[in-house]
Amino acid sequence: MKFLASLLNGLHNTIGISTPPPDKVVLAAAIWVGSALFILAVLFILLQYII
């Protein structure tokens, strides 16, 4: 959990947004992963139309 919290703190500080409280770290990580997977899925679908 400490690794996940420090990873999220670094990510949020790099982007310049506020960091989540310690009890919301897992939720914030799930949102980041879900967003990244959604973006990759949409890009893959769009790539299929190009090829």
Buried (B, 14 or more C-beta within 10 A) or exposed (E): EEEEBEEBEEBBEEEEEEBBEEEEBBEBBEEBEEEEEEEEEEEEEEEEEEE
